[in-house]
Amino acid sequence: MATRKSTAKSNVSAEELQAYYRDMLLIRRFEEKAGQLYGMGLIGGFCHLYIGQEAVVVGLEAAAKEGDKRITSYRDHGHMLACGMDPKGVMAELTGREDGYSRGKGGSMHMFSKEKHFYGGHGIVGAQVPLGAGLAFSDKYKGNDNVTFTYFGDGAANQGQVYETYNMAMLWDLPVIFVIENNKYAMGTSVQRATKSPSLWERGAAYGIKGEEVDGMDVLAVKAAGEKAVAHCRSGKGPYILEVMTYRYRGHSMSDPAKYRTRDEVQKMRTERDAIEHVRELLLQGKHATEDDLKAIDKEIKAIVNEAAEFSKESPEPALDELWTDIYA
């Protein structure tokens, strides 16, 4: 892999850098295992993997504090793991088991954790954006300094409710960070073909919302931008937009062969821009870890993921009466 420098000044310790490596590797190995279980027929329905985009959520979680909220779309497993949800509970939900976070009723796209302030997992494109503003409104109403990270993709950035939400968020100075995870292909159409104004964050200017574009393949750059956005929101200045330029290695979902791009393009990204390999290089070059240290971390992460997979297989199917729980209307 070609050596590259971080676009952000490194203000992190060796321990923090190792933590980012560990967190990103957990997401990568978990998603690889989820892909295997899907291929075995143990995960049904839709399954959208986060492989390649790990630095986005890990970098932003590094800028968050206890009490901050997060809400996202259906490419959500990475967000769950990054905010501290138990891999066993996440995998059990993927396989539709009783010990899953939504008792086996939500599956890949619909699980929540009030304890970790994770509010989904939403299957309708862009639907989570106004909900994220609502979460931020709650914090402003309560008078605390929490912020809400509202994630959506480049495809959802063309949805009408996004701009209605921008208007309300700025009108009410809501502490919400709109995170556009621009992986360049939405559901299968390149952003150049689908969007006339490809700089998506600049659309917030129509509402007076500040923002910036971020290198989403560099966890330190994402962290630095996240800290800036968080400080903006916590100080009462209203919303902020981060367009995080990233790349998914797999198709839109497990059923997508991704024929709209070449294998050479994907391999080039893996070879030259992989976010996990970048941190690995920083650890080795800075003598913060040895090859043996990193092998030990990988072994530990694989054990955690394998344990989660076995747990999900052994967890029982939901009881029939589970159908009638969590119904509010």
Secondary structure, DSSP 8 states (H G I E B T S, - for coil): ------SS-----HHHHHHHHHHHHHHHHHHHHHHHHHHTTSS-S-----TT-HHHHHHHHTT--TT-EEE--S--HHHHHHTT--HHHHHHHHTT-TTSTTTTSSGGG---BTTTTB-----STTTHHHHHHHHHHHHHHHT----EEEEEETTGGG-HHHHHHHHHHHHTT--EEEEEEE-S-TTTS-HHHH-SS--GGGGGGGGT-EEEEEETT-HHHHHHHHHHHHHHHHTT---EEEEEE---SS-SSTT---TTS-HHHHHHHHHHH-HHHHHHHHHHHTTSS-HHHHHHHHHHHHHHHHHHHHHHHHS----GGGGGSS---
